[in-house]
Amino acid sequence: MGIFSYKDIYIEDGKRVLEVNILPEKYCNFDCIFCPIGRSHNKVDKPQAFDDMDSSINELETKIENNNVDLVFINSKGEALVNNKIDSIIDKIKSKGINVRLLSNGYLLGRDEYIKIANKCDEVVGEIKVITEEDFQKIQRPLEGYTLKEYISNVALFNKQYKGKFILEITILKGYNDDEDSINKIKNIINQISPDKIIVARMEDERFKKKFGITDERFIEISNALLNIKQCLNKK
């Protein structure tokens, strides 16, 4: 048995999606206070070596072959890019003629070695959760030296050269980015990054809903406002 874990195959836009976590436990360059996985005991942004990678990749190959998969979504416990075999994992998936979607928080997309890896993917998902430096440091708790400005810049510069489909997931948090001023700032971030698709999310984990959750009505208002920005970008 390898170290990868999987979700049940599901259908998205008529495609069979295999979602895989390629980390044995949480390895991340952030330690967000609302992370459903828990604390980051392995707070890193450098490549990490793990045991049983050959058997893990072979197991992934078998799952692809046996389940008529159309898309493999690399959605891991933390930042998937720190697995030092991610290049080989993506190459193996692509060798089967299967598309790859990669979820990354986005900060590492400013580094050449990770840009090269992400560029192999057909889709990349980046994330934005807060819009002030104070909140970035306070609730996302990144590695020392990280800044929100660089975070947004890394994602924007990556997407400028990226040839695939870039998806920006924006999580709305009560008291942090759900007021009108924050929404306007998010609109500016969207314009700066210019994603191909926007996903507006909110806190669904029951442990964090009371502190960070927003009402259905407000969520709909914000979603409509942000998705309208994307429509305007498409018309340009």
MIKOLTOR-67795 format. One record per residue: residue in one letter; x negated, y negated, z negated of N, C-alpha, C, CB in turn; residue number from 1. Coordinates in nm, 2 decimals, padded with zeros to 4 digits. Glycine has a CB too. Layout:
N
 residu   n_xx   n_yy   n_zz  ca_xx  ca_yy  ca_zz   c_xx   c_yy   c_zz  cb_xx  cb_yy  cb_zz num
      a      X      Y      Z      X      Y      Z      X      Y      Z      X      Y      Z NUM
...
% end
This chain:
236
 residu   n_xx   n_yy   n_zz  ca_xx  ca_yy  ca_zz   c_xx   c_yy   c_zz  cb_xx  cb_yy  cb_zz num
      m -00.08  00.12  00.00  00.00  00.00  00.00 -00.09 -00.13  00.00  00.09  00.00 -00.12   1
      g -00.05 -00.22  00.08 -00.12 -00.35  00.09 -00.07 -00.45 -00.02 -00.11 -00.41  00.23   2
      i -00.12 -00.57  00.00 -00.08 -00.67 -00.10  00.03 -00.76 -00.05 -00.20 -00.76 -00.14   3
      f  00.07 -00.75  00.08  00.18 -00.83  00.13  00.31 -00.79  00.07  00.18 -00.83  00.29   4
      s  00.40 -00.89  00.07  00.54 -00.86  00.03  00.63 -00.92  00.13  00.57 -00.91 -00.11   5
      y  00.75 -00.87  00.14  00.84 -00.90  00.25  00.99 -00.93  00.21  00.85 -00.79  00.36   6
      k  01.06 -01.01  00.28  01.20 -01.02  00.26  01.27 -00.93  00.37  01.25 -01.17  00.28   7
      d  01.39 -00.90  00.34  01.47 -00.82  00.44  01.48 -00.90  00.57  01.61 -00.79  00.39   8
      i  01.47 -00.83  00.68  01.48 -00.90  00.81  01.61 -00.97  00.83  01.46 -00.80  00.93   9
      y  01.61 -01.09  00.88  01.74 -01.16  00.90  01.74 -01.22  01.04  01.75 -01.27  00.79  10
      i  01.86 -01.26  01.08  01.88 -01.32  01.21  01.89 -01.47  01.20  02.01 -01.27  01.28  11
      e  01.81 -01.54  01.28  01.81 -01.69  01.29  01.81 -01.73  01.44  01.69 -01.75  01.21  12
      d  01.92 -01.80  01.48  01.93 -01.84  01.62  01.92 -01.72  01.71  01.82 -01.94  01.65  13
      g  01.98 -01.61  01.67  01.97 -01.49  01.75  01.84 -01.41  01.75  02.00 -01.53  01.89  14
      k  01.75 -01.45  01.67  01.62 -01.39  01.66  01.60 -01.31  01.53  01.50 -01.49  01.68  15
      r  01.54 -01.19  01.54  01.51 -01.11  01.42  01.38 -01.17  01.36  01.50 -00.96  01.46  16
      v  01.39 -01.21  01.23  01.28 -01.28  01.16  01.23 -01.19  01.05  01.33 -01.41  01.11  17
      l  01.10 -01.16  01.05  01.03 -01.09  00.94  00.96 -01.20  00.86  00.94 -00.98  01.00  18
      e  01.00 -01.22  00.74  00.93 -01.31  00.65  00.83 -01.24  00.56  01.04 -01.39  00.56  19
      v  00.71 -01.29  00.56  00.60 -01.22  00.49  00.52 -01.32  00.40  00.51 -01.15  00.58  20
      n  00.49 -01.27  00.28  00.40 -01.34  00.18  00.27 -01.27  00.19  00.46 -01.34  00.04  21
      i  00.16 -01.34  00.22  00.03 -01.28  00.24 -00.06 -01.31  00.12 -00.03 -01.34  00.37  22
      l -00.01 -01.35  00.01 -00.09 -01.37 -00.11 -00.05 -01.28 -00.22 -00.08 -01.52 -00.16  23
      p -00.14 -01.22 -00.30 -00.11 -01.13 -00.40 -00.04 -01.19 -00.52 -00.23 -01.05 -00.45  24
      e -00.07 -01.32 -00.54  00.00 -01.40 -00.64 -00.02 -01.55 -00.60 -00.07 -01.37 -00.79  25
      k  00.03 -01.64 -00.69  00.02 -01.78 -00.64 -00.12 -01.83 -00.64  00.11 -01.86 -00.74  26
      y -00.15 -01.88 -00.52 -00.28 -01.95 -00.49 -00.23 -02.08 -00.42 -00.38 -01.87 -00.41  27
      c -00.26 -02.20 -00.48 -00.21 -02.32 -00.42 -00.29 -02.44 -00.46 -00.06 -02.35 -00.47  28
      n -00.29 -02.54 -00.38 -00.37 -02.66 -00.41 -00.28 -02.76 -00.49 -00.42 -02.73 -00.28  29
      f -00.15 -02.72 -00.51 -00.06 -02.80 -00.60 -00.02 -02.72 -00.72  00.06 -02.85 -00.51  30
      d  00.04 -02.79 -00.81  00.10 -02.72 -00.93  00.23 -02.79 -00.96  00.00 -02.72 -01.05  31
      c  00.32 -02.79 -00.87  00.45 -02.86 -00.88  00.53 -02.81 -01.00  00.53 -02.85 -00.75  32
      i  00.58 -02.91 -01.08  00.65 -02.87 -01.20  00.78 -02.80 -01.17  00.68 -03.00 -01.28  33
      f  00.83 -02.81 -01.05  00.96 -02.75 -01.01  00.94 -02.62 -00.93  01.05 -02.84 -00.94  34
      c  00.82 -02.57 -00.92  00.79 -02.46 -00.83  00.86 -02.33 -00.88  00.64 -02.43 -00.82  35
      p  00.94 -02.26 -00.80  01.01 -02.15 -00.85  00.92 -02.03 -00.88  01.11 -02.10 -00.75  36
      i  00.80 -02.03 -00.83  00.70 -01.92 -00.85  00.64 -01.94 -00.99  00.59 -01.92 -00.74  37
      g  00.63 -02.06 -01.04  00.57 -02.08 -01.17  00.44 -02.16 -01.16  00.54 -01.95 -01.24  38
      r  00.36 -02.16 -01.26  00.24 -02.24 -01.27  00.13 -02.19 -01.17  00.18 -02.24 -01.41  39
      s  00.04 -02.28 -01.13 -00.07 -02.24 -01.04 -00.19 -02.21 -01.13 -00.10 -02.35 -00.94  40
      h -00.21 -02.08 -01.15 -00.33 -02.03 -01.23 -00.45 -02.02 -01.14 -00.30 -01.90 -01.30  41
      n -00.42 -02.02 -01.01 -00.53 -02.02 -00.91 -00.51 -02.15 -00.82 -00.52 -01.89 -00.82  42
      k -00.56 -02.26 -00.88 -00.54 -02.39 -00.81 -00.66 -02.41 -00.72 -00.52 -02.50 -00.91  43
      v -00.65 -02.38 -00.59 -00.76 -02.38 -00.50 -00.72 -02.44 -00.36 -00.81 -02.24 -00.48  44
      d -00.82 -02.48 -00.29 -00.80 -02.52 -00.15 -00.91 -02.47 -00.06 -00.79 -02.67 -00.13  45
      k -00.98 -02.37 -00.11 -01.09 -02.31 -00.03 -01.05 -02.16  00.00 -01.22 -02.31 -00.11  46
      p -01.10 -02.10  00.11 -01.07 -01.97  00.15 -01.09 -01.87  00.03 -01.15 -01.92  00.27  47
      q -01.00 -01.78  00.01 -01.01 -01.67 -00.09 -01.00 -01.54 -00.03 -00.89 -01.69 -00.19  48
      a -01.09 -01.45 -00.08 -01.10 -01.31 -00.03 -01.01 -01.22 -00.12 -01.24 -01.26 -00.03  49
      f -00.93 -01.13 -00.06 -00.85 -01.04 -00.14 -00.88 -00.89 -00.09 -00.70 -01.07 -00.12  50
      d -00.86 -00.80 -00.19 -00.87 -00.66 -00.16 -00.76 -00.61 -00.07 -00.88 -00.58 -00.29  51
      d -00.78 -00.50 -00.01 -00.68 -00.42  00.07 -00.62 -00.50  00.19 -00.57 -00.39 -00.02  52
      m -00.70 -00.59  00.24 -00.65 -00.67  00.35 -00.63 -00.59  00.48 -00.74 -00.79  00.38  53
      d -00.72 -00.49  00.50 -00.70 -00.41  00.62 -00.57 -00.33  00.62 -00.83 -00.31  00.64  54
      s -00.55 -00.27  00.50 -00.42 -00.19  00.49 -00.30 -00.28  00.49 -00.42 -00.11  00.36  55
      s -00.32 -00.40  00.44 -00.20 -00.50  00.45 -00.17 -00.54  00.59 -00.24 -00.62  00.36  56
      i -00.27 -00.56  00.67 -00.25 -00.60  00.81 -00.19 -00.49  00.89 -00.38 -00.65  00.87  57
      n -00.24 -00.36  00.86 -00.19 -00.25  00.93 -00.04 -00.23  00.89 -00.27 -00.12  00.89  58
      e -00.01 -00.25  00.76  00.13 -00.24  00.72  00.22 -00.34  00.79  00.14 -00.25  00.57  59
      l  00.17 -00.46  00.81  00.25 -00.57  00.88  00.27 -00.53  01.02  00.17 -00.70  00.87  60
      e  00.16 -00.47  01.08  00.17 -00.43  01.22  00.28 -00.32  01.24  00.04 -00.37  01.27  61
      t  00.29 -00.23  01.15  00.39 -00.12  01.15  00.53 -00.18  01.14  00.36 -00.02  01.04  62
      k  00.54 -00.27  01.04  00.68 -00.33  01.03  00.72 -00.40  01.15  00.67 -00.43  00.91  63
      i  00.63 -00.47  01.22  00.67 -00.54  01.34  00.71 -00.44  01.45  00.55 -00.63  01.39  64
      e  00.63 -00.34  01.46  00.66 -00.24  01.56  00.79 -00.16  01.54  00.55 -00.14  01.58  65
      n  00.82 -00.14  01.41  00.94 -00.05  01.38  01.07 -00.13  01.36  00.91  00.02  01.25  66
      n  01.06 -00.26  01.37  01.19 -00.34  01.34  01.23 -00.44  01.45  01.16 -00.42  01.21  67
      n  01.17 -00.42  01.57  01.21 -00.50  01.68  01.21 -00.65  01.64  01.35 -00.46  01.73  68
      v  01.10 -00.70  01.59  01.09 -00.84  01.53  01.06 -00.94  01.65  00.98 -00.85  01.43  69
      d  01.13 -01.05  01.64  01.10 -01.16  01.73  01.01 -01.27  01.68  01.24 -01.22  01.78  70
      l  01.02 -01.29  01.55  00.94 -01.40  01.49  00.89 -01.35  01.35  01.03 -01.53  01.47  71
      v  00.76 -01.38  01.32  00.71 -01.35  01.19  00.69 -01.49  01.12  00.58 -01.27  01.19  72
      f  00.75 -01.50  01.00  00.75 -01.63  00.93  00.65 -01.60  00.81  00.89 -01.67  00.88  73
      i  00.54 -01.67  00.81  00.44 -01.66  00.70  00.48 -01.76  00.60  00.29 -01.68  00.75  74
      n  00.54 -01.71  00.49  00.60 -01.80  00.39  00.55 -01.74  00.25  00.75 -01.81  00.39  75
      s  00.44 -01.80  00.20  00.37 -01.73  00.09  00.39 -01.79 -00.05  00.23 -01.72  00.12  76
      k  00.33 -01.72 -00.15  00.33 -01.77 -00.28  00.22 -01.87 -00.30  00.31 -01.65 -00.39  77
      g  00.25 -01.99 -00.26  00.15 -02.10 -00.26  00.11 -02.14 -00.12  00.02 -02.05 -00.33  78
      e -00.02 -02.16 -00.09 -00.07 -02.21  00.04 -00.13 -02.09  00.11 -00.17 -02.33  00.02  79
      a -00.06 -02.05  00.21 -00.10 -01.93  00.29 -00.24 -01.95  00.36  00.00 -01.89  00.39  80
      l -00.27 -02.07  00.39 -00.40 -02.10  00.46 -00.52 -02.06  00.38 -00.40 -02.25  00.50  81
      v -00.51 -02.05  00.25 -00.63 -02.01  00.17 -00.67 -01.87  00.18 -00.61 -02.05  00.03  82
      n -00.58 -01.78  00.23 -00.62 -01.64  00.26 -00.72 -01.64  00.37 -00.49 -01.56  00.29  83
      n -00.84 -01.59  00.33 -00.95 -01.60  00.43 -00.93 -01.51  00.55 -01.08 -01.57  00.36  84
      k -00.83 -01.43  00.55 -00.80 -01.35  00.67 -00.68 -01.39  00.75 -00.78 -01.20  00.62  85
      i -00.63 -01.51  00.72 -00.51 -01.56  00.79 -00.53 -01.57  00.94 -00.47 -01.70  00.73  86
      d -00.65 -01.60  00.98 -00.68 -01.61  01.12 -00.66 -01.47  01.19 -00.83 -01.65  01.15  87
      s -00.71 -01.37  01.12 -00.69 -01.23  01.17 -00.54 -01.19  01.17 -00.78 -01.13  01.09  88
      i -00.47 -01.23  01.06 -00.33 -01.20  01.05 -00.25 -01.26  01.17 -00.28 -01.25  00.91  89
      i -00.27 -01.38  01.19 -00.20 -01.45  01.31 -00.24 -01.38  01.44 -00.24 -01.60  01.31  90
      d -00.37 -01.35  01.46 -00.41 -01.29  01.58 -00.34 -01.16  01.60 -00.56 -01.27  01.58  91
      k -00.33 -01.08  01.49 -00.27 -00.95  01.50 -00.12 -00.96  01.54 -00.28 -00.87  01.37  92
      i -00.05 -01.06  01.48  00.09 -01.08  01.52  00.11 -01.12  01.66  00.15 -01.19  01.42  93
      k  00.02 -01.22  01.70  00.03 -01.27  01.84 -00.01 -01.16  01.94 -00.06 -01.39  01.86  94
      s -00.09 -01.07  01.91 -00.13 -00.96  02.00 -00.01 -00.87  02.03 -00.24 -00.88  01.94  95
      k  00.09 -00.87  01.95  00.21 -00.79  01.97  00.32 -00.87  02.05  00.27 -00.75  01.84  96
      g  00.28 -00.99  02.10  00.37 -01.07  02.17  00.48 -01.14  02.09  00.43 -00.99  02.28  97
      i  00.45 -01.15  01.96  00.55 -01.20  01.86  00.51 -01.35  01.82  00.56 -01.11  01.74  98
      n  00.61 -01.43  01.81  00.59 -01.57  01.77  00.56 -01.58  01.62  00.71 -01.66  01.81  99
      v  00.49 -01.68  01.58  00.45 -01.70  01.44  00.49 -01.83  01.39  00.30 -01.68  01.42 100
      r  00.56 -01.84  01.28  00.59 -01.96  01.21  00.51 -01.96  01.08  00.75 -01.97  01.18 101
      l  00.45 -02.07  01.05  00.36 -02.08  00.93  00.42 -02.20  00.84  00.22 -02.11  00.97 102
      l  00.44 -02.16  00.71  00.47 -02.27  00.61  00.35 -02.31  00.54  00.58 -02.21  00.51 103
      s  00.32 -02.44  00.54  00.21 -02.50  00.47  00.26 -02.62  00.40  00.09 -02.53  00.56 104
      n  00.21 -02.65  00.28  00.25 -02.78  00.22  00.20 -02.89  00.30  00.20 -02.79  00.07 105
      g  00.10 -02.87  00.38  00.05 -02.97  00.48 -00.08 -03.04  00.45  00.16 -03.07  00.49 106
      y -00.12 -03.04  00.32 -00.24 -03.12  00.29 -00.36 -03.07  00.37 -00.27 -03.11  00.14 107
      l -00.38 -02.93  00.38 -00.49 -02.88  00.44 -00.49 -02.89  00.59 -00.50 -02.73  00.41 108
      l -00.38 -02.94  00.65 -00.38 -02.96  00.79 -00.46 -03.08  00.84 -00.23 -02.98  00.84 109
      g -00.53 -03.14  00.75 -00.62 -03.25  00.78 -00.77 -03.20  00.80 -00.62 -03.36  00.68 110
      r -00.79 -03.07  00.78 -00.92 -03.01  00.79 -00.94 -02.93  00.92 -00.95 -02.93  00.67 111
      d -01.05 -02.95  00.99 -01.07 -02.89  01.12 -01.05 -02.74  01.12 -01.20 -02.93  01.17 112
      e -01.10 -02.67  01.02 -01.09 -02.53  01.02 -00.95 -02.48  01.00 -01.18 -02.47  00.91 113
      y -00.87 -02.55  00.93 -00.73 -02.52  00.91 -00.64 -02.56  01.03 -00.67 -02.57  00.78 114
      i -00.68 -02.67  01.09 -00.61 -02.72  01.21 -00.62 -02.61  01.32 -00.67 -02.86  01.26 115
      k -00.74 -02.56  01.34 -00.76 -02.46  01.44 -00.67 -02.34  01.42 -00.91 -02.42  01.44 116
      i -00.66 -02.30  01.29 -00.58 -02.18  01.26 -00.43 -02.21  01.28 -00.60 -02.14  01.11 117
      a -00.38 -02.32  01.23 -00.24 -02.36  01.25 -00.20 -02.38  01.39 -00.21 -02.49  01.17 118
      n -00.30 -02.43  01.47 -00.27 -02.45  01.62 -00.24 -02.32  01.69 -00.39 -02.52  01.68 119
      k -00.27 -02.20  01.63 -00.24 -02.08  01.70 -00.09 -02.04  01.68 -00.33 -01.97  01.64 120
      c -00.03 -02.10  01.58  00.11 -02.07  01.55  00.21 -02.14  01.64  00.14 -02.11  01.41 121
      d  00.32 -02.08  01.67  00.42 -02.14  01.76  00.50 -02.24  01.68  00.52 -02.03  01.81 122
      e  00.52 -02.23  01.55  00.59 -02.32  01.47  00.51 -02.34  01.34  00.73 -02.27  01.44 123
      v  00.50 -02.46  01.29  00.45 -02.50  01.16  00.55 -02.58  01.08  00.31 -02.57  01.18 124
      v  00.56 -02.54  00.96  00.65 -02.61  00.87  00.57 -02.68  00.76  00.76 -02.51  00.80 125
      g  00.59 -02.82  00.76  00.52 -02.89  00.65  00.63 -02.95  00.55  00.44 -03.01  00.71 126
      e  00.58 -03.00  00.44  00.67 -03.04  00.33  00.65 -03.18  00.28  00.67 -02.94  00.22 127
      i  00.75 -03.25  00.25  00.74 -03.37  00.18  00.84 -03.37  00.06  00.77 -03.50  00.27 128
      k  00.80 -03.40 -00.06  00.89 -03.40 -00.17  00.90 -03.53 -00.25  00.84 -03.29 -00.27 129
      v  00.79 -03.61 -00.26  00.80 -03.73 -00.33  00.74 -03.84 -00.24  00.72 -03.73 -00.46 130
      i  00.77 -03.97 -00.28  00.72 -04.08 -00.19  00.65 -04.19 -00.26  00.84 -04.14 -00.12 131
      t  00.60 -04.16 -00.38  00.51 -04.26 -00.45  00.39 -04.18 -00.50  00.59 -04.33 -00.57 132
      e  00.28 -04.25 -00.51  00.16 -04.19 -00.56  00.17 -04.15 -00.70  00.04 -04.29 -00.55 133
      e  00.24 -04.23 -00.78  00.26 -04.19 -00.92  00.34 -04.06 -00.94  00.34 -04.30 -01.00 134
      d  00.44 -04.04 -00.86  00.52 -03.92 -00.87  00.45 -03.80 -00.81  00.66 -03.94 -00.79 135
      f  00.37 -03.83 -00.70  00.29 -03.72 -00.64  00.19 -03.66 -00.74  00.21 -03.78 -00.52 136
      q  00.13 -03.75 -00.82  00.03 -03.70 -00.92  00.11 -03.64 -01.04 -00.06 -03.81 -00.97 137
      k  00.22 -03.69 -01.08  00.29 -03.65 -01.20  00.36 -03.52 -01.18  00.39 -03.76 -01.24 138
      i  00.44 -03.50 -01.07  00.52 -03.38 -01.06  00.47 -03.28 -00.96  00.66 -03.42 -01.03 139
      q  00.38 -03.32 -00.87  00.33 -03.22 -00.78  00.19 -03.17 -00.82  00.32 -03.28 -00.63 140
      r  00.13 -03.25 -00.91  00.00 -03.21 -00.97 -00.10 -03.15 -00.88  00.03 -03.12 -01.09 141
      p -00.15 -03.23 -00.78 -00.24 -03.17 -00.68 -00.38 -03.16 -00.74 -00.24 -03.26 -00.56 142
      l -00.47 -03.10 -00.66 -00.61 -03.09 -00.70 -00.66 -03.24 -00.71 -00.69 -03.01 -00.60 143
      e -00.76 -03.25 -00.80 -00.82 -03.39 -00.82 -00.87 -03.44 -00.69 -00.94 -03.38 -00.92 144
      g -00.84 -03.57 -00.67 -00.89 -03.64 -00.55 -00.79 -03.65 -00.44 -01.01 -03.57 -00.49 145
      y -00.68 -03.57 -00.45 -00.57 -03.57 -00.35 -00.49 -03.70 -00.37 -00.48 -03.45 -00.36 146
      t -00.45 -03.76 -00.26 -00.36 -03.87 -00.26 -00.24 -03.85 -00.17 -00.44 -04.00 -00.22 147
      l -00.13 -03.92 -00.20 -00.01 -03.91 -00.12 -00.04 -03.97  00.02  00.11 -03.98 -00.18 148
      k -00.11 -04.08  00.03 -00.14 -04.14  00.15 -00.22 -04.05  00.25 -00.23 -04.27  00.13 149
      e -00.31 -03.98  00.19 -00.39 -03.88  00.27 -00.30 -03.76  00.31 -00.52 -03.83  00.20 150
      y -00.22 -03.72  00.22 -00.13 -03.61  00.25 -00.04 -03.64  00.37 -00.04 -03.59  00.13 151
      i  00.02 -03.75  00.37  00.11 -03.79  00.49  00.03 -03.81  00.61  00.19 -03.92  00.46 152
      s -00.09 -03.87  00.60 -00.18 -03.89  00.71 -00.22 -03.76  00.78 -00.30 -03.98  00.67 153
      n -00.26 -03.66  00.69 -00.30 -03.53  00.74 -00.19 -03.47  00.83 -00.34 -03.44  00.62 154
      v -00.07 -03.47  00.78  00.04 -03.41  00.85  00.07 -03.48  00.98  00.17 -03.41  00.76 155
      a  00.07 -03.62  00.97  00.09 -03.70  01.09 -00.01 -03.67  01.20  00.10 -03.84  01.06 156
      l -00.14 -03.67  01.16 -00.25 -03.65  01.26 -00.25 -03.51  01.31 -00.38 -03.68  01.19 157
      f -00.21 -03.41  01.23 -00.20 -03.28  01.28 -00.09 -03.27  01.39 -00.17 -03.18  01.16 158
      n  00.02 -03.32  01.36  00.13 -03.31  01.45  00.11 -03.38  01.58  00.26 -03.36  01.39 159
      k  00.03 -03.49  01.58  00.00 -03.57  01.70 -00.08 -03.48  01.80 -00.09 -03.69  01.66 160
      q -00.16 -03.39  01.75 -00.24 -03.30  01.85 -00.17 -03.16  01.86 -00.38 -03.29  01.80 161
      y -00.08 -03.13  01.78 -00.02 -03.00  01.78  00.07 -02.98  01.90  00.06 -02.97  01.65 162
      k  00.06 -02.86  01.97  00.14 -02.83  02.09  00.27 -02.75  02.06  00.06 -02.76  02.19 163
      g  00.28 -02.70  01.94  00.39 -02.62  01.91  00.51 -02.70  01.85  00.35 -02.51  01.81 164
      k  00.60 -02.63  01.78  00.71 -02.70  01.72  00.68 -02.73  01.57  00.84 -02.61  01.73 165
      f  00.68 -02.86  01.54  00.65 -02.90  01.40  00.78 -02.93  01.33  00.55 -03.02  01.39 166
      i  00.80 -02.86  01.21  00.92 -02.88  01.13  00.89 -02.94  01.00  00.99 -02.74  01.11 167
      l  00.96 -03.05  00.97  00.93 -03.12  00.84  01.05 -03.09  00.75  00.91 -03.27  00.86 168
      e  01.01 -03.03  00.63  01.11 -03.00  00.53  01.10 -03.11  00.42  01.10 -02.86  00.47 169
      i  01.21 -03.18  00.40  01.21 -03.29  00.30  01.31 -03.24  00.18  01.27 -03.42  00.36 170
      t  01.25 -03.23  00.06  01.33 -03.19 -00.05  01.37 -03.32 -00.13  01.25 -03.10 -00.14 171
      i  01.50 -03.33 -00.15  01.56 -03.45 -00.23  01.56 -03.41 -00.37  01.70 -03.49 -00.17 172
      l  01.50 -03.49 -00.46  01.50 -03.47 -00.60  01.56 -03.59 -00.68  01.35 -03.45 -00.65 173
      k  01.66 -03.55 -00.76  01.73 -03.66 -00.84  01.63 -03.74 -00.92  01.84 -03.59 -00.93 174
      g  01.64 -03.87 -00.91  01.56 -03.96 -00.99  01.42 -03.99 -00.93  01.54 -03.90 -01.12 175
      y  01.39 -03.92 -00.82  01.26 -03.94 -00.76  01.26 -03.99 -00.61  01.18 -03.81 -00.76 176
      n  01.36 -03.94 -00.53  01.36 -03.99 -00.39  01.51 -03.99 -00.34  01.28 -03.90 -00.31 177
      d  01.60 -04.01 -00.43  01.74 -04.00 -00.38  01.81 -04.14 -00.38  01.82 -03.91 -00.47 178
      d  01.74 -04.25 -00.41  01.80 -04.38 -00.40  01.78 -04.44 -00.26  01.74 -04.47 -00.51 179
      e  01.84 -04.55 -00.23  01.84 -04.60 -00.10  01.70 -04.65 -00.06  01.93 -04.72 -00.09 180
      d  01.63 -04.71 -00.15  01.49 -04.75 -00.12  01.40 -04.63 -00.09  01.43 -04.83 -00.24 181
      s  01.42 -04.52 -00.16  01.34 -04.40 -00.13  01.37 -04.34  00.00  01.36 -04.30 -00.24 182
      i  01.50 -04.34  00.03  01.55 -04.29  00.16  01.49 -04.37  00.28  01.70 -04.29  00.17 183
      n  01.48 -04.50  00.26  01.42 -04.59  00.37  01.27 -04.55  00.38  01.44 -04.73  00.33 184
      k  01.20 -04.52  00.27  01.06 -04.49  00.27  01.05 -04.35  00.34  01.00 -04.48  00.13 185
      i  01.14 -04.26  00.32  01.13 -04.13  00.38  01.15 -04.15  00.53  01.24 -04.04  00.33 186
      k  01.24 -04.24  00.57  01.26 -04.27  00.71  01.13 -04.31  00.78  01.37 -04.37  00.73 187
      n  01.06 -04.40  00.71  00.93 -04.44  00.76  00.83 -04.33  00.78  00.87 -04.55  00.67 188
      i  00.83 -04.24  00.68  00.74 -04.12  00.68  00.78 -04.03  00.80  00.75 -04.04  00.55 189
      i  00.91 -04.01  00.83  00.96 -03.94  00.94  00.91 -04.00  01.07  01.11 -03.93  00.94 190
      n  00.92 -04.13  01.08  00.87 -04.20  01.20  00.72 -04.18  01.22  00.91 -04.35  01.19 191
      q  00.65 -04.18  01.11  00.50 -04.17  01.11  00.46 -04.03  01.16  00.44 -04.20  00.98 192
      i  00.53 -03.93  01.11  00.50 -03.79  01.14  00.56 -03.74  01.27  00.55 -03.70  01.03 193
      s  00.68 -03.79  01.30  00.75 -03.76  01.43  00.77 -03.61  01.45  00.68 -03.82  01.55 194
      p  00.83 -03.54  01.36  00.85 -03.39  01.37  00.95 -03.36  01.48  00.90 -03.34  01.24 195
      d  00.94 -03.23  01.52  01.04 -03.18  01.62  01.17 -03.15  01.56  00.98 -03.06  01.69 196
      k  01.17 -03.11  01.43  01.29 -03.08  01.36  01.27 -03.12  01.21  01.31 -02.92  01.37 197
      i  01.39 -03.16  01.15  01.39 -03.19  01.01  01.48 -03.10  00.94  01.44 -03.34  00.99 198
      i  01.44 -03.05  00.82  01.52 -02.98  00.73  01.53 -03.06  00.60  01.46 -02.83  00.70 199
      v  01.65 -03.09  00.56  01.67 -03.16  00.44  01.72 -03.06  00.33  01.78 -03.28  00.45 200
      a  01.64 -03.05  00.23  01.67 -02.95  00.12  01.69 -03.02 -00.01  01.56 -02.85  00.11 201
      r  01.74 -02.94 -00.11  01.75 -02.99 -00.24  01.72 -02.88 -00.34  01.90 -03.05 -00.27 202
      m  01.71 -02.91 -00.47  01.68 -02.81 -00.56  01.79 -02.71 -00.58  01.64 -02.87 -00.70 203
      e  01.77 -02.58 -00.55  01.87 -02.48 -00.56  01.84 -02.39 -00.68  01.88 -02.40 -00.43 204
      d  01.72 -02.38 -00.72  01.69 -02.30 -00.84  01.76 -02.34 -00.96  01.53 -02.29 -00.86 205
      e  01.83 -02.25 -01.02  01.92 -02.29 -01.14  01.83 -02.35 -01.25  01.99 -02.16 -01.19 206
      r  01.71 -02.31 -01.27  01.62 -02.36 -01.38  01.60 -02.51 -01.36  01.49 -02.28 -01.38 207
      f  01.61 -02.56 -01.24  01.57 -02.70 -01.22  01.68 -02.79 -01.17  01.46 -02.71 -01.12 208
      k  01.80 -02.73 -01.15  01.91 -02.80 -01.10  01.96 -02.92 -01.19  02.03 -02.71 -01.08 209
      k  01.96 -02.90 -01.32  02.00 -03.00 -01.41  01.92 -03.12 -01.40  02.00 -02.95 -01.56 210
      k  01.79 -03.11 -01.40  01.69 -03.22 -01.39  01.68 -03.28 -01.25  01.56 -03.18 -01.44 211
      f  01.67 -03.20 -01.15  01.64 -03.24 -01.02  01.75 -03.23 -00.92  01.52 -03.17 -00.97 212
      g  01.86 -03.17 -00.95  01.97 -03.14 -00.85  02.05 -03.27 -00.83  02.06 -03.04 -00.90 213
      i  02.10 -03.28 -00.71  02.19 -03.39 -00.67  02.33 -03.34 -00.63  02.13 -03.48 -00.55 214
      t  02.43 -03.43 -00.63  02.56 -03.38 -00.60  02.58 -03.35 -00.45  02.66 -03.49 -00.63 215
      d  02.68 -03.27 -00.42  02.71 -03.23 -00.28  02.73 -03.36 -00.20  02.83 -03.14 -00.27 216
      e  02.81 -03.45 -00.25  02.84 -03.57 -00.18  02.71 -03.65 -00.14  02.94 -03.66 -00.26 217
      r  02.63 -03.67 -00.24  02.50 -03.75 -00.21  02.41 -03.67 -00.12  02.43 -03.78 -00.35 218
      f  02.41 -03.54 -00.13  02.32 -03.46 -00.04  02.37 -03.48  00.10  02.32 -03.31 -00.09 219
      i  02.50 -03.47  00.12  02.55 -03.49  00.26  02.52 -03.63  00.31  02.70 -03.47  00.26 220
      e  02.53 -03.73  00.23  02.50 -03.87  00.27  02.35 -03.88  00.32  02.53 -03.97  00.16 221
      i  02.26 -03.83  00.23  02.12 -03.84  00.26  02.09 -03.76  00.38  02.04 -03.79  00.14 222
      s  02.14 -03.64  00.39  02.11 -03.55  00.51  02.15 -03.62  00.64  02.19 -03.41  00.50 223
      n  02.27 -03.68  00.64  02.32 -03.75  00.76  02.23 -03.86  00.80  02.46 -03.80  00.74 224
      a  02.18 -03.94  00.69  02.10 -04.05  00.72  01.96 -04.01  00.78  02.08 -04.13  00.59 225
      l  01.91 -03.90  00.72  01.77 -03.86  00.77  01.78 -03.78  00.90  01.71 -03.77  00.67 226
      l  01.88 -03.71  00.92  01.90 -03.64  01.05  01.93 -03.73  01.16  02.01 -03.53  01.04 227
      n  01.99 -03.84  01.13  02.02 -03.95  01.23  01.89 -04.01  01.28  02.11 -04.05  01.18 228
      i  01.79 -04.02  01.19  01.66 -04.07  01.23  01.60 -03.98  01.33  01.57 -04.09  01.10 229
      k  01.61 -03.85  01.31  01.55 -03.75  01.41  01.62 -03.77  01.54  01.57 -03.61  01.35 230
      q  01.75 -03.79  01.54  01.82 -03.80  01.67  01.77 -03.93  01.74  01.97 -03.82  01.65 231
      c  01.74 -04.03  01.67  01.69 -04.15  01.73  01.55 -04.13  01.79  01.69 -04.27  01.63 232
      l  01.47 -04.05  01.72  01.34 -04.02  01.77  01.34 -03.94  01.90  01.26 -03.94  01.66 233
      n  01.44 -03.85  01.91  01.46 -03.77  02.03  01.49 -03.85  02.15  01.56 -03.66  02.00 234
      k  01.56 -03.96  02.13  01.61 -04.05  02.24  01.49 -04.14  02.29  01.72 -04.13  02.19 235
      k  01.38 -04.15  02.22  01.28 -04.24  02.26  01.20 -04.17  02.38  01.18 -04.27  02.15 236
% end
